[in-house]
Amino acid sequence: MRAILLTSFGADGRYELSEIDRPEARPGCVLIRVAAAGLNPVDSKIRRYKPFFAPSLPAVPGMDVSGVVVEAGRGVDDFAPGDEVYGCAGGLLDLPGSLAEYMVADSRLIAKKSTALSMREAAAMPLATIAAWEGLFDRGGLLPEHQALIHAGAGGVGHLAVQLAAIRDARVAATVSTEAKAALARSFGAGEVIHYKSEPVGDYVARLTGGRGFDLVFDTVGGANLDLSLTAARLGGLVVSTATRESHDLTILHEKGLTLSVVFMLIPMIYGLGRKRHGEILAEAAWYSDSGRLRPNLDSRSFSLERTAAAYRLLDSGQATGKIVVDIATQ
């Protein structure tokens, strides 16, 4: 089968189109004929920085997948050949990635895709949806009476978080950098938008919460933005972050009695613990998509497997206007 192989790490790490053996479904796994693979910033971080969960080279990259089950391994009862599925299921350690014509995936990490979404749309959903769901619901305990602030409300995780928070009838405010992104965040359910480049945190906390602060702040940006998130939270409030790799002065955390919760959604894939929860989240998310309440924002450009390197260059450039998807097979 055709597959992309990551053959070297570093800033100049290479992706090469290769012919490799088609895998077979292992016990507890399914073999998926891949329709599309969604790209995520963590793919580039693996290539550039070789974190502890990087695969041994050469390796097939790509975490997000959509496609059709062609074989179910021993012990798999929830999926059968012909099922259309999606998931975040590979691209690290010994888990083969999605940038190939076929992919073996742990059946606990996938779910049946929404019939309302195309394969391209489904491939854009898994990692970001799981991160948003864990942040808002599993960690954040978001309730309808909560006032939530979602940073980067038009971003890869943020635009899905805005939709999920709106689904739960929370009052949602989102930070954005441009008017175009403000319109996008509003279309996804943000009741208020904040142009963070021109409105300081103290001003929008006063304007939107009367100075009280937000019940839940969801930060997908990190760095100095985490400090702003702590400032924006109410006394005794909760800040959930997907980006906490820097050092911070946590004095305000103590002074306001805040809770800081960190989401690292790859943990089940890395350590093999809690994988079933990812499949459950995706199954429920598919139900929301079926009802028209949860959809991804895709970049309009198309990429074939042969043009994967170009797709990653676009991802790294920061110029994409939505999730980037590589089309692999026509179902």
C-alpha positions in Angstrom: 0.0 0.0 0.0 1.0 3.6 -0.4 1.9 5.5 2.8 3.7 8.6 3.9 6.8 7.9 6.0 8.5 10.3 8.4 12.1 9.5 7.8 14.0 12.1 9.9 13.4 14.4 12.8 14.3 18.1 13.1 13.3 21.3 11.4 14.1 19.7 8.1 12.5 16.4 8.9 11.3 14.6 5.7 8.0 13.1 4.7 8.4 10.5 1.8 5.7 8.7 -0.2 6.5 5.0 0.0 5.2 1.5 -0.7 4.9 -0.6 2.5 3.1 -3.8 3.4 -0.6 -3.6 4.1 -1.2 -4.4 7.8 -3.6 -6.9 9.3 -6.1 -6.3 12.1 -4.7 -7.3 15.5 -6.8 -8.5 18.4 -8.8 -5.6 19.8 -8.2 -3.5 16.6 -9.8 -2.8 13.3 -8.2 -2.4 9.9 -9.5 0.8 8.3 -9.4 1.7 4.6 -8.4 5.4 5.1 -10.5 8.0 3.3 -9.0 11.1 4.8 -6.4 12.1 7.4 -6.6 15.3 9.4 -3.4 17.2 10.3 -2.7 18.6 13.7 0.0 20.9 15.1 1.2 18.0 17.3 2.3 16.1 14.2 4.7 18.9 13.4 5.9 19.0 17.0 6.7 15.3 16.8 8.7 15.9 13.6 10.6 19.0 14.9 11.3 18.2 18.5 11.1 14.3 18.9 9.2 14.2 22.2 9.2 11.2 24.4 6.1 9.8 22.6 7.6 10.1 19.1 7.6 6.9 17.0 10.7 5.0 15.9 11.6 5.9 12.3 10.6 5.3 9.7 7.0 5.8 10.8 3.6 6.6 9.3 2.5 10.0 10.8 -1.0 11.3 11.3 -3.4 11.0 14.2 -6.9 11.8 12.9 -8.6 9.4 10.5 -11.8 8.7 8.8 -12.6 5.7 6.7 -14.3 2.3 6.3 -13.6 -0.8 8.4 -12.5 -3.7 6.2 -11.5 -6.1 8.9 -12.3 -6.5 12.6 -9.7 -8.3 14.8 -10.4 -10.9 17.4 -12.4 -9.5 20.4 -13.9 -6.6 18.5 -17.7 -6.6 18.8 -18.6 -2.9 18.2 -17.5 -2.6 14.6 -17.9 -4.7 11.4 -16.6 -4.5 7.8 -18.4 -1.7 6.1 -18.8 0.6 9.1 -17.8 4.2 8.5 -15.6 5.4 11.4 -13.5 8.2 12.6 -11.0 8.6 15.4 -7.6 9.9 16.8 -5.8 6.6 16.8 -2.1 6.7 15.7 1.0 8.6 14.7 2.9 8.1 17.9 5.0 5.4 19.7 4.1 2.1 18.1 0.6 3.2 16.9 0.8 3.5 13.1 -0.6 6.7 11.6 -3.4 7.7 9.3 -1.4 9.0 6.3 -1.6 5.6 4.5 -4.2 3.7 2.4 -4.8 1.4 5.4 -4.5 1.9 9.1 -4.8 -0.4 12.1 -6.5 1.3 15.0 -7.4 0.3 18.5 -11.2 -0.1 18.4 -11.5 1.7 21.7 -10.2 4.9 20.1 -12.7 5.2 17.3 -16.4 5.6 16.8 -18.9 5.4 13.9 -18.8 8.7 12.1 -21.8 11.1 11.7 -23.8 10.5 8.6 -24.2 14.2 8.3 -20.4 14.7 7.8 -18.3 13.9 4.8 -15.2 11.8 5.3 -13.1 15.0 5.0 -15.1 16.7 7.7 -15.0 13.6 10.0 -11.2 13.4 9.6 -10.9 17.0 10.9 -12.8 16.3 14.1 -11.3 13.8 16.5 -8.3 15.2 18.3 -9.7 18.7 18.6 -13.1 17.5 19.6 -11.7 15.2 22.3 -9.5 18.0 23.7 -12.5 20.5 23.7 -14.8 17.9 25.3 -12.3 17.0 28.0 -11.6 20.6 28.8 -15.2 21.8 29.0 -17.0 18.7 30.3 -14.8 16.1 31.8 -12.5 18.6 33.6 -14.6 21.8 33.4 -18.0 20.4 34.5 -19.6 23.1 32.3 -23.2 23.9 33.2 -25.9 26.0 31.6 -25.6 28.7 34.2 -21.9 29.1 33.7 -20.2 32.0 31.9 -17.4 30.6 29.9 -14.4 32.3 28.2 -12.9 30.3 25.3 -9.6 31.6 23.9 -8.9 31.4 20.2 -12.6 30.9 19.5 -12.0 30.4 15.8 -9.0 28.1 16.2 -8.7 24.3 15.7 -9.8 23.4 19.2 -11.5 26.6 20.1 -14.2 26.6 17.3 -15.3 23.2 18.4 -15.2 24.2 22.1 -17.5 27.2 21.3 -20.0 24.9 19.7 -19.9 22.4 22.5 -20.3 25.1 25.1 -23.3 26.5 23.2 -24.8 23.0 22.9 -24.8 22.9 26.7 -26.5 26.4 26.8 -23.6 28.1 28.6 -23.0 31.8 28.1 -20.0 31.8 25.7 -17.5 34.5 25.1 -14.6 33.9 22.7 -11.4 35.8 22.0 -10.5 36.4 18.3 -7.8 38.4 16.4 -9.8 39.6 13.4 -13.4 40.5 12.4 -13.5 37.5 10.1 -12.7 35.3 13.0 -15.2 37.1 15.1 -17.9 36.3 12.5 -16.9 32.7 12.5 -17.0 32.4 16.3 -20.4 34.0 16.4 -21.6 31.5 13.7 -20.5 28.7 16.0 -22.5 30.0 19.0 -20.3 32.6 20.8 -22.7 35.2 22.3 -19.8 37.6 22.8 -16.5 38.1 21.0 -13.4 39.8 22.3 -10.8 41.4 20.1 -8.0 40.6 22.4 -5.4 42.7 20.5 -7.4 45.9 21.3 -9.3 45.1 24.5 -7.3 44.4 27.7 -8.4 41.6 29.9 -9.5 43.9 32.7 -11.8 45.8 30.3 -13.6 42.7 28.9 -13.9 41.2 32.3 -15.6 44.4 33.4 -17.7 44.7 30.3 -19.0 41.1 30.2 -19.0 40.0 33.8 -19.4 43.2 35.7 -15.8 42.6 37.1 -16.7 39.2 38.6 -14.8 37.1 36.2 -15.6 34.0 34.2 -16.7 30.7 35.8 -14.6 28.7 33.4 -11.7 29.9 31.2 -10.6 27.5 28.5 -7.1 28.3 27.2 -5.7 26.6 24.1 -2.9 29.1 23.5 -0.6 29.0 26.6 2.4 31.2 27.3 1.3 34.7 28.4 -2.3 33.8 27.6 -2.4 31.5 30.5 -1.6 34.4 32.8 -4.4 36.3 31.2 -6.7 33.4 31.8 -5.9 33.4 35.5 -6.7 37.1 35.6 -10.0 36.6 33.7 -11.3 33.8 36.0 -13.6 34.6 39.0 -12.8 33.9 42.6 -12.8 30.2 43.1 -13.1 29.7 39.3 -11.6 27.1 37.0 -9.0 27.5 34.3 -8.5 24.6 31.9 -5.5 24.7 29.6 -4.1 22.5 26.8 -0.8 24.4 26.7 1.1 24.6 30.0 4.7 23.9 29.1 6.2 27.2 30.3 7.0 28.5 33.8 4.4 30.9 35.4 4.0 32.9 38.5 1.0 31.2 40.2 0.5 33.8 42.9 -2.8 34.8 41.5 -3.9 31.2 41.4 -3.5 31.2 45.2 -4.9 34.7 45.8 -8.1 33.9 43.9 -8.4 30.2 45.0 -8.5 29.1 41.4 -8.3 25.5 40.1 -6.0 24.9 37.2 -6.6 21.8 35.2 -4.4 20.6 32.4 -5.7 18.6 29.4 -3.2 16.4 27.5 -5.6 14.3 25.4 -2.8 12.0 24.0 -2.4 10.3 27.4 -4.7 7.3 26.7 -2.8 6.7 23.4 0.6 7.1 25.0 0.0 5.0 28.1 -2.9 2.7 27.0 -5.1 3.9 29.9 -8.7 5.2 29.4 -8.9 4.7 25.7 -12.5 3.7 25.9 -13.4 7.2 27.0 -12.1 8.6 23.7 -14.4 6.4 21.7 -17.3 7.3 24.0 -16.7 11.1 23.4 -16.5 10.6 19.7 -19.7 8.6 19.6 -21.6 11.3 21.5 -20.0 14.0 19.3 -21.2 12.2 16.2 -24.7 12.3 17.6 -24.4 16.1 17.9 -23.1 16.3 14.3 -26.0 14.2 13.1 -28.4 16.8 14.6 -26.5 19.6 12.9 -25.0 21.2 16.0 -21.4 20.3 15.7 -19.3 20.7 12.6 -15.7 21.4 11.8 -14.3 24.4 9.9 -12.1 23.2 7.0 -9.5 25.0 5.0 -10.7 25.1 1.5 -7.5 23.8 -0.1 -7.3 20.1 -1.1 -4.3 17.8 -0.7 -3.7 14.3 -1.9 -1.4 11.8 -0.3 1.4 12.8 -2.7 1.1 16.4 -1.5 1.3 15.7 2.2 4.6 17.6 2.6 2.9 20.7 1.1 -0.1 20.2 3.5 2.3 20.2 6.5 4.1 23.3 5.1 0.7 25.1 5.1 0.0 23.9 8.7 3.4 25.1 9.9 3.0 28.5 8.2 0.0 29.4 10.3 -1.9 30.6 7.2 -4.6 27.9 7.1 -8.1 29.2 7.6 -9.4 26.0 9.1 -8.5 22.4 9.6 -6.2 20.8 7.0 -7.2 17.4 5.6 -5.4 15.1 3.3 -7.6 13.1 1.0 -6.4 9.5 0.6 -9.2 7.3 -0.9 -12.6 7.9 -2.6 -15.1 5.7 -0.9 
